[in-house]
Amino acid sequence: MPEHDAQVVAELRAQVLQHRERPQRRRAALGRGQLTAAQRAAAERYIAKLRDAKIYPSPIVTEVTALNAFHPAEDYHQDYLVHHPNQPYIVINDAPKLEELRRRFPDLYRAQG
């Protein structure tokens, strides 16, 4: 698999772990500027593979689109995990993923805070 395909697939894999029905919360596979045909195809192939395997009980709603503009989140959303480490969402969803990242890739892991 070409490196850019692997990158798209890795990003998409992370994004489709959960989905939300609200459009403002919907996952998207985004490219910097315009997606190349190869990037778009890699993302769409991966979505199709997940859909066909019926891995998730709900439909995959990830959109494959170009990133036309970036709008930073409000200040109170910045470094949310660092400022709210005991919030249930962080404890249940994010902390275990970070621990796994630290365990698997200790040379790449860098603690925030």
VOBA-1610 file (N, C-alpha, C; in pm, whole numbers, padded with zeros to 5 digits, always signed):
BEGIN
Met+00085-00117+00000Met+00000+00000+00000Met+00090+00124+00000Pro+00070+00217-00094Pro+00152+00339-00094Pro+00136+00415+00039Glu+00240+00490+00073Glu+00243+00558+00202Glu+00123+00650+00222His+00085+00727+00116His-00027+00819+00134His-00158+00743+00154Asp-00174+00626+00091Asp-00292+00544+00115Asp-00295+00496+00259Ala-00180+00453+00310Ala-00172+00406+00448Ala-00208+00518+00545Gln-00164+00638+00517Gln-00194+00752+00603Gln-00344+00781+00603Val-00404+00781+00485Val-00548+00806+00475Val-00624+00698+00550Val-00585+00573+00532Val-00654+00462+00599Val-00638+00473+00750Ala-00519+00507+00798Ala-00497+00520+00942Ala-00583+00632+01000Glu-00589+00745+00930Glu-00671+00856+00979Glu-00818+00817+00977Leu-00859+00753+00872Leu-00999+00712+00861Leu-01035+00610+00967Arg-00946+00515+00993Arg-00971+00414+01095Arg-00997+00481+01230Ala-00917+00582+01261Ala-00936+00654+01387Ala-01069+00728+01389Gln-01110+00780+01274Gln-01231+00861+01268Gln-01358+00780+01272Val-01356+00656+01226Val-01481+00581+01219Val-01505+00495+01343Leu-01421+00508+01444Leu-01445+00432+01566Leu-01580+00465+01627Gln-01622+00589+01609Gln-01754+00631+01656Gln-01815+00719+01549His-01945+00731+01546His-02008+00831+01462His-02126+00888+01538Arg-02163+01003+01500Arg-02276+01070+01562Arg-02373+01108+01452Glu-02500+01111+01482Glu-02601+01142+01383Glu-02607+01292+01350Arg-02565+01374+01446Arg-02573+01518+01422Arg-02467+01559+01319Pro-02506+01631+01213Pro-02410+01667+01108Pro-02288+01743+01159Gln-02303+01828+01260Gln-02188+01903+01309Gln-02089+01814+01382Arg-02129+01692+01415Arg-02041+01597+01483Arg-01998+01483+01391Arg-02040+01486+01269Arg-02012+01377+01177Arg-01863+01371+01144Arg-01810+01250+01134Arg-01670+01231+01100Arg-01648+01260+00953Ala-01528+01304+00921Ala-01494+01331+00782Ala-01348+01295+00760Ala-01319+01239+00643Ala-01181+01216+00602Ala-01143+01338+00519Leu-01054+01418+00570Leu-01023+01544+00507Leu-00881+01545+00453Gly-00865+01612+00341Gly-00732+01631+00286Gly-00691+01775+00303Arg-00564+01799+00309Arg-00516+01937+00311Arg-00529+01990+00169Gly-00612+02091+00152Gly-00640+02138+00016Gly-00729+02034-00051Gln-00703+02007-00175Gln-00783+01909-00249Gln-00730+01769-00226Leu-00821+01674-00211Leu-00781+01534-00202Leu-00737+01489-00341Thr-00632+01409-00346Thr-00595+01350-00474Thr-00692+01237-00502Ala-00697+01196-00627Ala-00784+01084-00663Ala-00745+00959-00585Ala-00615+00939-00564Ala-00567+00821-00490Ala-00610+00828-00344Gln-00602+00945-00282Gln-00643+00959-00142Gln-00793+00934-00127Arg-00871+00993-00218Arg-01016+00975-00214Arg-01051+00827-00232Ala-00987+00763-00328Ala-01014+00621-00355Ala-00976+00534-00236Ala-00861+00563-00172Ala-00818+00484-00056Ala-00919+00497+00058Ala-00966+00619+00083Ala-01063+00640+00190Ala-01195+00570+00157Glu-01241+00584+00035Glu-01368+00522-00004Glu-01359+00369-00003Arg-01244+00314-00041Arg-01225+00168-00034Arg-01233+00120+00110Tyr-01171+00194+00200Tyr-01171+00153+00340Tyr-01312+00162+00399Ile-01384+00267+00368Ile-01522+00279+00415Ile-01605+00163+00362Ala-01589+00130+00235Ala-01663+00019+00176Ala-01628-00113+00243Lys-01499-00132+00274Lys-01455-00255+00340Lys-01520-00267+00478Leu-01523-00158+00554Leu-01586-00160+00685Leu-01737-00182+00673Arg-01799-00113+00578Arg-01943-00128+00558Arg-01978-00273+00522Asp-01904-00329+00426Asp-01931-00465+00380Asp-01907-00569+00489Ala-01812-00543+00578Ala-01781-00635+00687Ala-01882-00624+00801Lys-01967-00520+00796Lys-02068-00498+00899Lys-02005-00495+01040Ile-01893-00425+01050Ile-01821-00414+01177Ile-01898-00328+01277Tyr-01966-00226+01227Tyr-02038-00133+01313Tyr-02188-00155+01299Pro-02262-00146+01409Pro-02406-00172+01402Pro-02483-00062+01330Ser-02430+00058+01329Ser-02495+00170+01262Ser-02424+00201+01131Pro-02491+00267+01041Pro-02426+00301+00914Pro-02304+00390+00935Ile-02205+00374+00851Ile-02087+00461+00854Ile-02126+00588+00779Val-02112+00701+00845Val-02154+00828+00786Val-02036+00920+00757Thr-01915+00864+00759Thr-01796+00943+00731Thr-01802+00997+00589Glu-01777+01125+00576Glu-01774+01189+00444Glu-01630+01204+00399Val-01605+01180+00272Val-01473+01200+00214Val-01480+01331+00136Thr-01408+01430+00186Thr-01419+01562+00126Thr-01289+01640+00148Ala-01272+01744+00071Ala-01155+01831+00087Ala-01179+01927+00204Leu-01072+01967+00269Leu-01080+02065+00376Leu-01068+02203+00313Asn-01179+02273+00305Asn-01179+02404+00239Asn-01145+02517+00335Ala-01177+02499+00462Ala-01147+02602+00562Ala-01134+02534+00697Phe-01050+02591+00780Phe-01034+02537+00915Phe-01074+02646+01014His-01159+02610+01110His-01203+02703+01212His-01165+02646+01348Pro-01071+02707+01417Pro-01031+02656+01548Pro-01150+02656+01645Ala-01150+02558+01734Ala-01255+02551+01836Ala-01238+02666+01934Glu-01344+02693+02008Glu-01341+02798+02109Glu-01235+02764+02213Asp-01188+02866+02282Asp-01080+02850+02379Asp-01111+02743+02485Tyr-01236+02735+02530Tyr-01267+02638+02636Tyr-01258+02494+02587His-01249+02472+02456His-01229+02337+02403His-01081+02302+02389Gln-00994+02399+02391Gln-00851+02375+02370Gln-00793+02300+02489Asp-00711+02199+02461Asp-00646+02119+02565Asp-00747+02065+02666Tyr-00861+02020+02616Tyr-00970+01975+02702Tyr-00926+01863+02796Leu-00855+01766+02744Leu-00811+01654+02827Leu-00720+01702+02939Val-00630+01792+02910Val-00537+01843+03011Val-00613+01914+03123His-00716+01990+03086His-00791+02068+03185His-00904+01991+03252His-00945+01879+03192His-01059+01802+03247His-01027+01652+03248Pro-00919+01610+03311Pro-00879+01469+03304Pro-00976+01372+03370Asn-01066+01421+03456Asn-01158+01333+03526Asn-01299+01333+03468Gln-01321+01403+03359Gln-01451+01401+03294Gln-01479+01259+03245Pro-01602+01211+03261Pro-01633+01073+03221Pro-01595+01041+03077Tyr-01620+01132+02984Tyr-01584+01104+02845Tyr-01434+01079+02831Ile-01355+01161+02897Ile-01210+01147+02892Ile-01168+01015+02955Val-01220+00984+03073Val-01183+00863+03145Val-01220+00738+03066Ile-01339+00738+03007Ile-01389+00619+02937Ile-01331+00604+02797Asn-01322+00714+02723Asn-01285+00706+02582Asn-01139+00741+02552Asp-01092+00851+02606Asp-00961+00899+02566Asp-00845+00842+02647Ala-00860+00835+02777Ala-00749+00788+02861Ala-00701+00648+02822Pro-00792+00551+02797Pro-00743+00418+02756Pro-00668+00421+02623Lys-00712+00505+02530Lys-00643+00514+02400Lys-00504+00575+02418Leu-00495+00676+02503Leu-00364+00736+02528Leu-00270+00639+02598Glu-00323+00562+02691Glu-00241+00463+02760Glu-00190+00358+02661Glu-00276+00315+02570Glu-00235+00218+02469Glu-00128+00278+02376Leu-00145+00404+02339Leu-00046+00473+02258Leu+00088+00478+02331Arg+00084+00515+02459Arg+00207+00522+02539Arg+00274+00385+02548Arg+00192+00281+02566Arg+00245+00146+02580Arg+00306+00095+02449Arg+00238+00119+02339Arg+00285+00066+02210Arg+00398+00146+02148Phe+00395+00277+02169Phe+00492+00364+02103Phe+00559+00457+02204Pro+00631+00402+02300Pro+00690+00487+02404Pro+00786+00592+02350Asp+00853+00563+02239Asp+00947+00660+02183Asp+00875+00779+02118Leu+00750+00758+02079Leu+00675+00865+02012Leu+00581+00938+02106Tyr+00549+00875+02218Tyr+00453+00932+02312Tyr+00514+01049+02386Arg+00436+01153+02397Arg+00479+01272+02471Arg+00361+01317+02557Ala+00377+01314+02687Ala+00270+01353+02778Ala+00241+01503+02763Gln+00114+01537+02770Gln+00071+01677+02764Gln+00052+01729+02906Gly+00063+01861+02918Gly+00027+01914+03050Gly+00120+02009+03105
//
